[in-house]
Every structure is written in structure tokens, then in C-alpha cells.
Amino acid sequence: MSLLSVEDVRRRFAGRDVVDGMSFAIAEGENVALMGPSGCGKTTLLQMIGLLDRPEAGQIRIAGITPWTESAATRAELRLGTIGFVFQHSNLIDHLTARENVALPAWRAGMHRGEALTRADELLEPLGVAPRAGALARELSIGEAQRVAVARALVNRPKLVLADEPTGSLDAESARAVLTALLGAAETAVLVVTHDPEVAARAARTLRMRDGKLAEAA
């Protein structure tokens, strides 16, 4: 059974079909790139899969659950425990340290504070930002903040990570660290939106969007 199933999903804005009948599936542990020109609907699609926006038609299934037919509480549980999200910009909480930002989703999921902080440290180390664990988020460079955001997305060992242009504003070293952490997460499927062919080349499969539709797969 697929971990993620998207069936004829549609979303309109201002009278325009931004996502127009997208259908595809992702298996457990599979890494998939989503490419396409700016404005073709990639981010809108990702937000619907990530349960941040409701599709107007079609169906999304995640780990056997059809979240948009379930309660808001069920969707919140899925977002916290099953889905990790890496935004184009890190979206860290400025007044928390890097370590606390990573640990926060684990605390919310019921993990003991000490265990959550230890888990955060384990994730920050391979990403090369362990020396900045005690720095406030607002003190981090763009590259450091994005690495911390990746660690945060992985802290609850999600089954699915959604990443929206995670390397778009990074230098080569930071981009490599981010991709290695994302695509190397054991038993975690990744759907990464990217314009970068080098990022797509590291995924097992590439989907291409154009005008809100699935154009081709490779």
C-alpha cells in the first residue's frame, strides 16, 4: 500500500485552476522530486498534502488515513506525528534556541523534555550545526536556520517529509548537508519541490507539473 496517495486533487484561486486533477502515489521510504515552472501549483499541492490547505475536489490518503474526511484533531495528530514539513524559509521561532526549535514538536507529541533535547542534539550533529545549538533562531545564518528546520522536521521520525525548495537559498555546503539529512532518513518518504536538477537527480523519481497538472514522470 502506498504511504501517500493523491487522487484527482484540485484547488482553485481567483477563478483559476492552480492544481487541476493531480494524481500520483509515493511508497514508504521513497524519495520523489516535484519540478515545474514557478506558479504551476507545486507549493499549493504541497500545502494540501501537508494538511495546511483543503482541496476543493479529489482525495488525499496518508498512511491509510483520508485526513480531509476526518476531524481537525486527527489532522493535527497527523501533522505532528506522521508528517514533517520543511518550508522554503526556515520558519523557526525567533525567541527559542536552535535546540529548542528542533525539540518543540517532540515535546508537543508528549516526549519528555530531556529526551526531546537529546534527540535534537542527535539531529543537529550530522547537519553540522551542533555548535550553534544554544544560539537563538534569530542569530542563525540562513544556511544554519535551514539545517535546523530540517532537524525539526525529522525529530518525530515522520513517515513523510514534505520539503518546499529546501536548498533554494543555501550555499553548496549547506545544500549538501540538508539533502543528505532529508534523503537519508531511514524509512521516511520525502517529496521535495525543487527547481534544481541536481536535487532532483538525488531522488529516486521525478514528477513534473505544468499548469496545475502532472506533465510527466521519470
N, CA, C and O of each residue as an XYZ file, in Angstrom:
872
protein
N       0.830     -1.192      0.000
C       0.000      0.000      0.000
C       0.871      1.250      0.000
O       1.888      1.302      0.693
N       0.481      2.247     -0.766
C       1.245      3.493     -0.829
C       1.148      4.240      0.502
O       0.117      4.213      1.174
N       2.228      4.897      0.861
C       2.186      5.765      2.037
C       1.344      7.001      1.748
O       0.527      7.412      2.572
N       1.550      7.591      0.571
C       0.805      8.778      0.154
C       0.093      8.486     -1.159
O       0.703      7.994     -2.109
N      -1.188      8.788     -1.207
C      -1.964      8.650     -2.430
C      -2.704      9.960     -2.689
O      -3.454     10.440     -1.839
N      -2.485     10.529     -3.871
C      -3.152     11.762     -4.296
C      -4.010     11.410     -5.505
O      -3.491     10.951     -6.523
N      -5.317     11.623     -5.398
C      -6.243     11.185     -6.442
C      -7.097     12.354     -6.942
O      -7.987     12.828     -6.237
N      -6.818     12.809     -8.157
C      -7.611     13.833     -8.839
C      -7.832     15.071     -7.956
O      -8.946     15.586     -7.862
N      -6.776     15.529     -7.325
C      -6.873     16.666     -6.399
C      -6.909     17.977     -7.177
O      -6.165     18.172     -8.139
N      -7.801     18.879     -6.732
C      -7.987     20.154     -7.416
C      -8.094     21.296     -6.401
O      -8.617     21.139     -5.297
N      -7.572     22.459     -6.829
C      -7.679     23.671     -5.996
C      -7.695     24.883     -6.912
O      -6.869     25.007     -7.816
N      -8.653     25.780     -6.663
C      -8.805     26.983     -7.470
C      -8.534     28.217     -6.623
O      -8.870     28.251     -5.439
N      -7.934     29.217     -7.223
C      -7.776     30.535     -6.619
C      -8.135     31.578     -7.666
O      -7.682     31.512     -8.809
N      -8.953     32.541     -7.263
C      -9.323     33.652     -8.145
C      -9.800     33.159     -9.508
O      -9.463     33.731    -10.545
N     -10.591     32.087     -9.487
C     -11.160     31.566    -10.717
C     -10.213     30.767    -11.583
O     -10.557     30.403    -12.707
N      -9.015     30.486    -11.071
C      -8.021     29.744    -11.863
C      -7.725     28.407    -11.209
O      -7.592     28.324     -9.988
N      -7.622     27.357    -12.018
C      -7.272     26.028    -11.504
C      -5.775     25.973    -11.230
O      -4.977     25.743    -12.139
N      -5.397     26.186     -9.968
C      -3.985     26.175     -9.596
C      -3.459     24.748     -9.548
O      -2.347     24.484    -10.004
N      -4.242     23.830     -9.003
C      -3.962     22.392     -9.062
C      -5.169     21.758     -9.739
O      -6.300     21.886     -9.269
N      -4.915     21.075    -10.841
C      -6.004     20.680    -11.742
C      -5.977     19.177    -12.022
O      -5.566     18.739    -13.096
N      -6.425     18.394    -11.033
C      -6.553     16.948    -11.246
C      -5.261     16.167    -11.092
O      -4.982     15.270    -11.888
N      -4.470     16.493    -10.081
C      -3.211     15.781     -9.835
C      -3.486     14.412     -9.214
O      -4.291     14.285     -8.292
N      -2.805     13.396     -9.734
C      -2.891     12.043     -9.183
C      -1.512     11.383     -9.219
O      -0.860     11.357    -10.263
N      -1.075     10.857     -8.091
C       0.170     10.092     -8.017
C       0.233      9.428     -6.650
O      -0.583      9.716     -5.775
N       1.194      8.549     -6.471
C       1.372      7.861     -5.191
C       2.856      7.788     -4.872
O       3.701      7.791     -5.767
N       3.157      7.722     -3.585
C       4.534      7.583     -3.110
C       4.577      6.423     -2.126
O       3.749      6.338     -1.218
N       5.536      5.541     -2.309
C       5.674      4.380     -1.440
C       6.414      4.737     -0.157
O       7.058      5.783     -0.070
N       6.318      3.879      0.816
C       7.059      4.077      2.061
C       8.550      4.143      1.768
O       9.089      3.294      1.059
N       9.211      5.154      2.316
C      10.648      5.298      2.164
C      11.114      5.823      0.823
O      12.319      5.931      0.597
N      10.199      6.153     -0.075
C      10.577      6.608     -1.416
C      10.855      8.114     -1.427
O      10.133      8.890     -0.802
N      11.898      8.513     -2.137
C      12.245      9.920     -2.301
C      11.832     10.391     -3.690
O      12.283      9.840     -4.694
N      10.974     11.411     -3.752
C      10.425     11.884     -5.013
C      10.621     13.390     -5.124
O      10.358     14.133     -4.178
N      11.088     13.834     -6.294
C      11.218     15.260     -6.573
C      10.018     15.730     -7.373
O       9.501     15.003     -8.222
N       9.579     16.950     -7.097
C       8.491     17.576     -7.837
C       9.030     18.848     -8.464
O       9.427     19.772     -7.754
N       9.047     18.904     -9.792
C       9.601     20.033    -10.514
C       8.534     20.675    -11.393
O       7.495     20.078    -11.675
N       8.816     21.909    -11.818
C       7.907     22.618    -12.700
C       8.151     24.103    -12.605
O       8.783     24.559    -11.652
N       7.667     24.876    -13.567
C       7.899     26.318    -13.561
C       7.212     27.008    -12.388
O       6.253     26.477    -11.826
N       7.697     28.181    -12.023
C       7.078     28.964    -10.954
C       5.611     29.216    -11.278
O       5.256     29.519    -12.417
N       4.762     29.084    -10.253
C       3.346     29.342    -10.436
C       2.544     28.195    -10.983
O       1.361     28.361    -11.280
N       3.160     27.010    -11.130
C       2.423     25.885    -11.731
C       1.610     25.107    -10.698
O       0.882     24.186    -11.070
N       1.712     25.451     -9.407
C       0.893     24.815     -8.388
C       1.622     23.907     -7.425
O       0.990     23.231     -6.614
N       2.952     23.879     -7.500
C       3.721     22.944     -6.666
C       3.518     23.204     -5.171
O       3.234     22.282     -4.407
N       3.664     24.457     -4.766
C       3.540     24.779     -3.344
C       2.116     24.569     -2.857
O       1.912     24.077     -1.747
N       1.131     24.931     -3.665
C      -0.264     24.705     -3.293
C      -0.534     23.218     -3.080
O      -1.207     22.834     -2.124
N      -0.007     22.384     -3.972
C      -0.165     20.939     -3.821
C       0.474     20.461     -2.524
O      -0.120     19.673     -1.787
N       1.677     20.935     -2.247
C       2.377     20.518     -1.037
C       1.596     20.919      0.215
O       1.533     20.158      1.181
N       1.007     22.108      0.195
C       0.245     22.562      1.356
C      -1.006     21.716      1.583
O      -1.411     21.500      2.725
N      -1.613     21.242      0.505
C      -2.777     20.364      0.675
C      -2.358     19.008      1.230
O      -3.020     18.466      2.115
N      -1.262     18.459      0.714
C      -0.777     17.184      1.248
C      -0.364     17.341      2.709
O      -0.581     16.443      3.522
N       0.234     18.493      3.038
C       0.665     18.760      4.405
C      -0.448     19.196      5.327
O      -0.195     19.544      6.480
N      -1.691     19.185      4.837
C      -2.889     19.482      5.627
C      -2.936     20.922      6.102
O      -3.533     21.228      7.134
N      -2.297     21.810      5.334
C      -2.350     23.240      5.616
C      -3.425     23.930      4.779
O      -3.789     25.070      5.068
N      -3.932     23.266      3.759
C      -4.955     23.814      2.880
C      -5.820     22.662      2.392
O      -5.316     21.574      2.113
N      -7.119     22.901      2.290
C      -8.066     21.852      1.927
C      -8.291     21.810      0.410
O      -8.554     22.848     -0.197
N      -8.193     20.637     -0.205
C      -8.523     20.532     -1.632
C     -10.016     20.748     -1.849
O     -10.838     20.426     -0.992
N     -10.346     21.300     -3.015
C     -11.756     21.506     -3.351
C     -12.382     20.255     -3.943
O     -13.603     20.103     -3.921
N     -11.566     19.364     -4.469
C     -12.052     18.099     -5.016
C     -10.914     17.100     -4.978
O      -9.748     17.470     -4.844
N     -11.266     15.826     -5.097
C     -10.253     14.791     -5.062
C     -10.004     14.291     -3.652
O     -10.671     14.705     -2.704
N      -9.045     13.405     -3.527
C      -8.802     12.749     -2.251
C      -7.310     12.561     -2.001
O      -6.546     12.240     -2.912
N      -6.916     12.766     -0.761
C      -5.545     12.527     -0.312
C      -5.592     11.482      0.795
O      -6.388     11.600      1.726
N      -4.752     10.470      0.702
C      -4.620      9.473      1.761
C      -3.182      9.438      2.238
O      -2.253      9.410      1.431
N      -3.000      9.440      3.542
C      -1.677      9.396      4.149
C      -1.666      8.289      5.195
O      -2.436      8.322      6.155
N      -0.791      7.315      5.004
C      -0.678      6.190      5.934
C      -2.037      5.543      6.195
O      -2.353      5.177      7.327
N      -2.838      5.405      5.133
C      -4.125      4.739      5.238
C      -5.258      5.600      5.753
O      -6.388      5.126      5.869
N      -4.979      6.855      6.065
C      -5.995      7.767      6.592
C      -6.365      8.787      5.524
O      -5.490      9.294      4.822
N      -7.642      9.089      5.396
C      -8.118     10.127      4.493
C      -8.377     11.369      5.339
O      -9.494     11.559      5.820
N      -7.366     12.219      5.532
C      -7.430     13.242      6.582
C      -8.512     14.291      6.404
O      -9.050     14.801      7.387
N      -8.840     14.621      5.146
C      -9.830     15.688      4.958
C     -11.256     15.211      5.186
O     -12.187     16.013      5.107
N     -11.455     13.917      5.467
C     -12.767     13.423      5.891
C     -12.783     13.156      7.400
O     -13.795     12.719      7.946
N     -11.664     13.419      8.061
C     -11.546     13.190      9.499
C     -11.671     14.516     10.255
O     -11.842     15.575      9.653
N     -11.582     14.435     11.564
C     -11.713     15.623     12.409
C     -10.450     16.477     12.354
O      -9.389     16.007     11.942
N     -10.574     17.727     12.771
C      -9.421     18.613     12.850
C      -8.377     18.048     13.807
O      -7.178     18.221     13.592
N      -8.828     17.373     14.863
C      -7.890     16.776     15.825
C      -7.072     15.670     15.171
O      -5.875     15.548     15.432
N      -7.704     14.868     14.329
C      -6.979     13.806     13.622
C      -5.949     14.406     12.675
O      -4.825     13.914     12.583
N      -6.330     15.469     11.971
C      -5.368     16.125     11.072
C      -4.205     16.714     11.858
O      -3.060     16.657     11.410
N      -4.487     17.276     13.019
C      -3.414     17.834     13.846
C      -2.456     16.733     14.294
O      -1.243     16.939     14.317
N      -2.986     15.579     14.645
C      -2.142     14.451     15.046
C      -1.267     13.984     13.886
O      -0.094     13.663     14.080
N      -1.831     13.946     12.686
C      -1.052     13.560     11.511
C       0.062     14.558     11.238
O       1.197     14.166     10.966
N      -0.257     15.846     11.308
C       0.765     16.870     11.061
C       1.903     16.760     12.066
O       3.065     16.978     11.726
N       1.563     16.421     13.298
C       2.586     16.370     14.341
C       3.412     15.100     14.292
O       4.634     15.149     14.439
N       2.762     13.961     14.085
C       3.467     12.690     14.242
C       3.836     11.959     12.971
O       4.745     11.129     12.976
N       3.138     12.255     11.869
C       3.347     11.484     10.647
C       4.018     12.293      9.549
O       4.712     11.735      8.699
N       3.813     13.617      9.563
C       4.310     14.493      8.504
C       5.340     15.462      9.063
O       5.124     16.077     10.107
N       6.457     15.593      8.364
C       7.424     16.654      8.652
C       7.402     17.642      7.499
O       7.277     17.233      6.344
N       7.520     18.939      7.785
C       7.429     19.952      6.735
C       8.643     20.853      6.808
O       8.947     21.415      7.860
N       9.345     20.992      5.674
C      10.457     21.946      5.571
C      10.022     23.027      4.590
O       9.852     22.768      3.398
N       9.845     24.227      5.100
C       9.399     25.336      4.271
C      10.570     25.944      3.501
O      11.734     25.681      3.801
N      10.236     26.760      2.506
C      11.281     27.408      1.718
C      12.140     28.303      2.596
O      13.352     28.399      2.405
N      11.511     28.950      3.547
C      12.220     29.714      4.571
C      12.007     28.976      5.884
O      10.953     28.373      6.085
N      12.961     29.011      6.756
C      13.013     28.074      7.882
C      11.811     28.123      8.818
O      11.427     27.099      9.382
N      11.205     29.318      8.995
C      10.040     29.458      9.877
C      10.321     28.994     11.303
O       9.463     28.393     11.950
N      11.526     29.278     11.787
C      11.845     28.961     13.173
C      11.221     29.996     14.104
O      10.842     31.086     13.675
N      11.119     29.643     15.374
C      10.609     30.574     16.391
C      11.784     31.370     16.929
O      12.688     30.810     17.549
N      11.772     32.675     16.695
C      12.937     33.527     16.950
C      13.443     33.481     18.384
O      14.654     33.497     18.606
N      12.542     33.426     19.364
C      12.966     33.537     20.763
C      13.384     32.206     21.376
O      13.746     32.149     22.551
N      13.336     31.124     20.574
C      13.833     29.827     21.042
C      15.210     29.560     20.455
O      15.555     30.083     19.395
N      15.992     28.746     21.147
C      17.292     28.358     20.607
C      17.101     27.357     19.476
O      16.012     26.820     19.273
N      18.174     27.123     18.755
C      18.124     26.114     17.694
C      17.697     24.764     18.270
O      16.845     24.076     17.707
N      18.285     24.408     19.366
C      17.980     23.125     20.011
C      16.508     23.045     20.425
O      15.857     22.018     20.230
N      15.995     24.128     20.993
C      14.599     24.148     21.427
C      13.640     24.103     20.238
O      12.591     23.464     20.313
N      13.992     24.774     19.148
C      13.156     24.713     17.955
C      13.014     23.281     17.452
O      11.925     22.850     17.072
N      14.123     22.552     17.453
C      14.081     21.158     16.997
C      13.268     20.297     17.954
O      12.488     19.449     17.519
N      13.444     20.508     19.236
C      12.791     19.662     20.241
C      11.295     19.947     20.385
O      10.548     19.081     20.839
N      10.849     21.142     20.008
C       9.471     21.554     20.276
C       8.417     20.579     19.755
O       7.505     20.244     20.511
N       8.483     20.101     18.504
C       7.459     19.146     18.063
C       7.445     17.855     18.893
O       6.391     17.251     19.092
N       8.600     17.445     19.365
C       8.653     16.238     20.193
C       7.992     16.474     21.544
O       7.293     15.599     22.053
N       8.208     17.652     22.129
C       7.506     17.989     23.382
C       6.002     17.958     23.164
O       5.251     17.407     23.969
N       5.582     18.557     22.066
C       4.137     18.608     21.786
C       3.553     17.221     21.574
O       2.367     16.996     21.817
N       4.382     16.297     21.123
C       3.924     14.920     20.905
C       3.988     14.092     22.190
O       3.644     12.910     22.180
N       4.421     14.697     23.282
C       4.419     14.016     24.569
C       5.753     13.463     25.021
O       5.823     12.809     26.062
N       6.818     13.708     24.266
C       8.130     13.231     24.671
C       8.647     14.041     25.858
O       8.445     15.254     25.922
N       9.313     13.372     26.796
C       9.901     14.055     27.941
C      10.898     15.101     27.461
O      11.601     14.890     26.472
N      10.957     16.234     28.168
C      11.802     17.355     27.739
C      13.252     16.925     27.528
O      13.853     17.259     26.507
N      13.810     16.197     28.471
C      15.206     15.789     28.355
C      15.439     14.880     27.157
O      16.441     15.012     26.455
N      14.519     13.967     26.927
C      14.635     13.063     25.786
C      14.528     13.832     24.472
O      15.247     13.552     23.513
N      13.613     14.810     24.443
C      13.437     15.613     23.230
C      14.692     16.425     22.923
O      15.087     16.535     21.763
N      15.312     16.986     23.937
C      16.529     17.770     23.729
C      17.687     16.873     23.273
O      18.497     17.270     22.435
N      17.754     15.672     23.829
C      18.784     14.723     23.386
C      18.571     14.344     21.923
O      19.523     14.273     21.146
N      17.333     14.107     21.564
C      17.012     13.788     20.168
C      17.383     14.952     19.258
O      17.885     14.745     18.153
N      17.136     16.173     19.718
C      17.512     17.354     18.939
C      19.017     17.400     18.723
O      19.477     17.676     17.615
N      19.774     17.136     19.758
C      21.234     17.140     19.641
C      21.707     16.097     18.632
O      22.633     16.349     17.860
N      21.071     14.929     18.639
C      21.454     13.861     17.713
C      21.222     14.256     16.263
O      21.954     13.820     15.375
N      20.220     15.070     16.022
C      19.911     15.511     14.663
C      20.767     16.696     14.236
O      21.137     16.801     13.066
N      21.081     17.575     15.155
C      21.879     18.757     14.817
C      23.320     18.397     14.498
O      23.962     19.078     13.697
N      23.838     17.344     15.107
C      25.244     16.974     14.924
C      25.584     16.652     13.468
O      26.492     17.278     12.921
N      24.902     15.709     12.815
C      25.271     15.401     11.433
C      24.981     16.533     10.453
O      25.539     16.569      9.356
N      24.115     17.450     10.850
C      23.824     18.597      9.997
C      24.846     19.721     10.160
O      24.776     20.742      9.475
N      25.796     19.521     11.073
C      26.883     20.480     11.230
C      26.528     21.735     11.994
O      27.264     22.720     11.931
N      25.425     21.728     12.712
C      25.030     22.923     13.464
C      24.981     22.680     14.976
O      24.424     23.490     15.717
N      25.560     21.570     15.433
C      25.602     21.315     16.873
C      26.276     22.449     17.641
O      25.821     22.780     18.736
N      27.359     23.070     17.107
C      27.962     24.191     17.842
C      27.038     25.400     17.999
O      27.302     26.274     18.824
N      25.964     25.457     17.219
C      25.033     26.586     17.286
C      23.736     26.204     18.006
O      22.747     26.933     17.938
N      23.745     25.063     18.695
C      22.529     24.570     19.336
C      21.958     25.558     20.340
O      20.739     25.647     20.492
N      22.819     26.303     21.028
C      22.349     27.238     22.048
C      22.057     28.630     21.533
O      21.640     29.494     22.304
N      22.265     28.869     20.252
C      22.006     30.192     19.677
C      20.514     30.375     19.432
O      19.819     29.434     19.046
N      20.025     31.596     19.660
C      18.639     31.893     19.325
C      18.444     31.806     17.814
O      19.373     32.058     17.046
N      17.251     31.454     17.400
C      16.986     31.281     15.968
C      17.310     32.543     15.183
O      17.810     32.459     14.061
N      17.033     33.705     15.752
C      17.274     34.958     15.023
C      18.759     35.253     14.852
O      19.126     36.134     14.075
N      19.617     34.530     15.566
C      21.056     34.733     15.457
C      21.706     33.809     14.418
O      22.902     33.920     14.149
N      20.926     32.911     13.844
C      21.466     31.939     12.900
C      21.550     32.530     11.497
O      20.753     33.391     11.125
N      22.521     32.059     10.729
C      22.574     32.418      9.312
C      21.444     31.694      8.578
O      20.807     30.801      9.136
N      21.202     32.081      7.335
C      20.149     31.435      6.549
C      20.426     29.935      6.420
O      19.525     29.113      6.585
N      21.667     29.594      6.127
C      22.016     28.185      5.980
C      21.871     27.409      7.269
O      21.371     26.284      7.267
N      22.307     28.003      8.380
C      22.170     27.341      9.681
C      20.698     27.137     10.026
O      20.301     26.069     10.492
N      19.896     28.173      9.791
C      18.474     28.085     10.126
C      17.778     26.986      9.326
O      16.919     26.281      9.854
N      18.147     26.841      8.059
C      17.502     25.815      7.247
C      17.912     24.418      7.688
O      17.108     23.488      7.635
N      19.158     24.265      8.123
C      19.580     22.965      8.654
C      18.807     22.628      9.927
O      18.401     21.485     10.138
N      18.613     23.634     10.765
C      17.825     23.430     11.989
C      16.389     23.060     11.630
O      15.787     22.204     12.279
N      15.839     23.698     10.602
C      14.468     23.387     10.177
C      14.346     21.942      9.709
O      13.330     21.294      9.958
N      15.366     21.436      9.038
C      15.353     20.034      8.612
C      15.368     19.114      9.830
O      14.622     18.136      9.884
N      16.212     19.428     10.800
C      16.249     18.626     12.030
C      14.889     18.628     12.716
O      14.425     17.593     13.195
N      14.255     19.800     12.760
C      12.915     19.898     13.373
C      11.906     19.010     12.644
O      11.077     18.358     13.278
N      11.978     18.987     11.315
C      11.045     18.173     10.535
C      11.225     16.681     10.793
O      10.284     15.903     10.636
N      12.428     16.283     11.189
C      12.735     14.865     11.372
C      12.612     14.390     12.821
O      12.716     13.192     13.087
N      12.392     15.310     13.754
C      12.530     14.961     15.168
C      11.523     13.906     15.616
O      11.837     13.091     16.484
N      10.333     13.905     15.047
C       9.328     12.912     15.450
C       9.340     11.658     14.576
O       8.392     10.872     14.580
N      10.429     11.489     13.829
C      10.590     10.342     12.923
C       9.347     10.169     12.038
O       8.704      9.120     12.070
N       9.016     11.190     11.256
C       7.803     11.131     10.444
C       7.911     10.096      9.339
O       9.009      9.745      8.905
N       6.770      9.613      8.890
C       6.744      8.688      7.759
C       6.892      9.428      6.437
O       7.330      8.854      5.439
N       6.519     10.727      6.436
C       6.542     11.522      5.219
C       7.085     12.904      5.531
O       6.620     13.564      6.460
N       8.076     13.346      4.750
C       8.579     14.712      4.853
C       8.272     15.441      3.545
O       8.547     14.934      2.457
N       7.701     16.630      3.671
C       7.411     17.496      2.539
C       8.362     18.680      2.611
O       8.419     19.369      3.630
N       9.107     18.922      1.543
C      10.127     19.972      1.544
C       9.912     20.895      0.351
O       9.917     20.453     -0.798
N       9.725     22.176      0.635
C       9.441     23.166     -0.411
C      10.695     23.977     -0.694
O      11.036     24.879      0.072
N      11.385     23.667     -1.785
C      12.617     24.365     -2.165
C      13.580     24.476     -0.975
O      14.020     25.580     -0.657
N      13.914     23.373     -0.318
C      14.703     23.451      0.927
C      16.128     23.949      0.725
O      16.764     24.384      1.685
N      16.648     23.897     -0.508
C      18.029     24.339     -0.760
C      18.084     25.607     -1.604
O      19.161     26.024     -2.029
N      16.934     26.219     -1.846
C      16.870     27.330     -2.792
C      17.741     28.515     -2.452
O      18.236     29.192     -3.352
N      17.944     28.787     -1.160
C      18.721     29.963     -0.751
C      20.016     29.583     -0.044
O      20.593     30.400      0.674
N      20.478     28.344     -0.243
C      21.627     27.848      0.504
C      22.892     27.805     -0.340
O      22.838     27.672     -1.563
N      24.032     27.920      0.336
C      25.299     27.691     -0.336
C      25.473     26.193     -0.559
O      24.703     25.388     -0.035
N      26.474     25.826     -1.330
C      26.647     24.427     -1.734
C      26.825     23.491     -0.542
O      26.260     22.398     -0.523
N      27.605     23.912      0.453
C      27.853     23.059      1.617
C      26.575     22.818      2.406
O      26.276     21.684      2.781
N      25.808     23.901      2.663
C      24.555     23.761      3.401
C      23.560     22.913      2.626
O      22.842     22.100      3.208
N      23.518     23.105      1.303
C      22.595     22.332      0.474
C      22.904     20.843      0.557
O      21.993     20.022      0.664
N      24.185     20.495      0.508
C      24.566     19.078      0.602
C      24.152     18.488      1.939
O      23.639     17.371      1.999
N      24.375     19.239      3.014
C      24.014     18.747      4.348
C      22.509     18.542      4.474
O      22.054     17.546      5.037
N      21.747     19.487      3.948
C      20.294     19.393      4.017
C      19.792     18.194      3.223
O      18.958     17.435      3.716
N      20.289     18.011      2.000
C      19.836     16.904      1.167
C      20.228     15.554      1.752
O      19.442     14.607      1.721
N      21.440     15.465      2.283
C      21.889     14.210      2.876
C      20.998     13.821      4.046
O      20.632     12.656      4.196
N      20.648     14.811      4.882
C      19.788     14.524      6.033
C      18.382     14.150      5.596
O      17.793     13.211      6.132
N      17.839     14.879      4.627
C      16.472     14.621      4.177
C      16.353     13.278      3.469
O      15.509     12.452      3.817
N      17.195     13.073      2.485
C      17.051     11.891      1.639
C      17.635     10.635      2.271
O      17.405      9.523      1.795
N      18.400     10.825      3.356
C      18.987      9.672      4.019
C      18.243      9.220      5.251
O      18.675      8.291      5.934
N      17.112      9.873      5.551
C      16.350      9.494      6.744
C      15.738      8.111      6.556
O      14.953      7.891      5.634
N      16.096      7.199      7.422
C      15.641      5.813      7.287
C      14.129      5.713      7.385
O      13.520      6.298      8.280
N      13.522      4.969      6.462
C      12.098      4.644      6.466
C      11.203      5.880      6.359
O      10.024      5.823      6.707
N      11.754      6.983      5.884
C      10.972      8.205      5.704
C      10.857      8.510      4.217
O      11.868      8.599      3.519
N       9.642      8.668      3.734
C       9.421      9.097      2.352
C       9.569     10.611      2.287
O       9.205     11.317      3.228
N      10.102     11.105      1.178
C      10.317     12.542      1.009
C       9.748     12.977     -0.334
O      10.009     12.363     -1.368
N       8.959     14.057     -0.293
C       8.505     14.731     -1.511
C       9.100     16.127     -1.476
O       8.727     16.953     -0.642
N      10.031     16.386     -2.391
C      10.756     17.651     -2.367
C      10.447     18.463     -3.615
O      10.661     18.002     -4.736
N       9.945     19.668     -3.414
C       9.726     20.613     -4.503
C      11.043     21.322     -4.775
O      11.674     21.841     -3.855
N      11.458     21.344     -6.039
C      12.747     21.961     -6.360
C      12.780     22.445     -7.798
O      12.089     21.922     -8.672
N      13.604     23.462     -8.016
C      13.931     23.891     -9.380
C      15.308     23.375     -9.796
O      15.714     23.536    -10.946
N      16.019     22.761     -8.863
C      17.415     22.391     -9.062
C      17.532     20.973     -9.612
O      17.144     20.029     -8.924
N      18.054     20.788    -10.829
C      18.207     19.436    -11.389
C      19.112     18.547    -10.551
O      18.931     17.330    -10.529
N      20.089     19.138     -9.859
C      20.981     18.336     -9.023
C      20.239     17.754     -7.825
O      20.522     16.633     -7.400
N      19.292     18.512     -7.281
C      18.461     17.993     -6.195
C      17.583     16.862     -6.716
O      17.487     15.803     -6.095
N      16.943     17.094     -7.858
C      16.066     16.077     -8.431
C      16.827     14.799     -8.761
O      16.285     13.701     -8.639
N      18.085     14.943     -9.178
C      18.878     13.780     -9.557
C      19.133     12.852     -8.371
O      19.390     11.662     -8.560
N      19.065     13.378     -7.173
C      19.304     12.559     -5.987
C      18.049     11.821     -5.524
O      18.131     10.928     -4.680
N      16.897     12.187     -6.069
C      15.658     11.483     -5.737
C      15.521     10.236     -6.607
O      16.142     10.133     -7.665
N      14.717      9.309     -6.159
C      14.515      8.071     -6.917
C      13.636      8.297     -8.137
O      13.709      7.545     -9.109
N      12.806      9.330     -8.090
C      11.837      9.561     -9.154
C      11.506     11.047     -9.205
O      11.551     11.732     -8.183
N      11.175     11.545    -10.393
C      10.823     12.948    -10.559
C       9.446     13.080    -11.186
O       9.152     12.455    -12.205
N       8.604     13.901    -10.566
C       7.310     14.282    -11.125
C       7.434     15.705    -11.651
O       8.123     16.534    -11.057
N       6.769     15.986    -12.765
C       6.833     17.325    -13.338
C       5.421     17.884    -13.488
O       4.519     17.232    -14.014
N       5.263     19.117    -13.004
C       3.976     19.802    -13.097
C       4.042     20.906    -14.140
O       5.085     21.526    -14.351
N       2.915     21.135    -14.782
C       2.760     22.287    -15.672
C       1.282     22.680    -15.673
O       0.402     21.852    -15.911
N       1.033     23.958    -15.401
C      -0.341     24.476    -15.408
C      -1.262     23.657    -14.511
O      -2.409     23.379    -14.859
N      -0.735     23.279    -13.349
C      -1.557     22.584    -12.357
C      -1.751     21.109    -12.586
O      -2.446     20.450    -11.813
N      -1.147     20.569    -13.639
C      -1.327     19.164    -13.978
C       0.006     18.403    -13.901
O       1.085     18.994    -13.954
N      -0.106     17.097    -13.775
C       1.076     16.246    -13.849
C       1.471     16.109    -15.304
O       0.728     15.541    -16.104
N       2.651     16.634    -15.654
C       3.089     16.636    -17.050
C       3.770     15.332    -17.426
O       3.486     14.756    -18.476
N       4.670     14.869    -16.569
C       5.390     13.640    -16.863
C       6.066     13.152    -15.606
O       6.224     13.901    -14.642
N       6.463     11.905    -15.615
C       7.215     11.325    -14.506
C       8.423     10.638    -15.049
O       8.398     10.122    -16.167
N       9.512     10.618    -14.264
C      10.756      9.980    -14.702
C      11.319      9.130    -13.575
O      12.366      8.505    -13.737
